[in-house]
């Protein structure tokens, strides 16, 4: 699979034209038990609310364009652990079993890779209240 700059520009156009707040390209094989790999484009100020996975392994963010803020929270008491700003060409890795909140803090958009070790199982996904 090849993802061109034109493909990424087309995703940026979709969020710029207000069609959505985020777009993604799934790079992993369907139902992969080993890795979940996605290229995601976020509109400015877009936010994924805190989620965690009751799974082993880690999640890695690689910022290609823009800037993200990742807030991590303790699963048991919901207290913030860290608030980390990840800039273009930076990489941030955290355990899957902690809440993570992803926010685009760029002036326009952010493009990042999200790499999750292990399977995606919706039954093991937890949302922070």
Secondary structure, 3 states (H helix, E strand, C coil): CCCCHHHHHHHHHHHHCCCCCEEEEECCCCCCCCEEEEEEEEECCCEEEEEEECCCCEEEEEEEECEEEEEEECCCCCCEEEEEEEECCCEEEEECCCEEEEEECCCCEEEEEEEEECCCCHHHEEECC
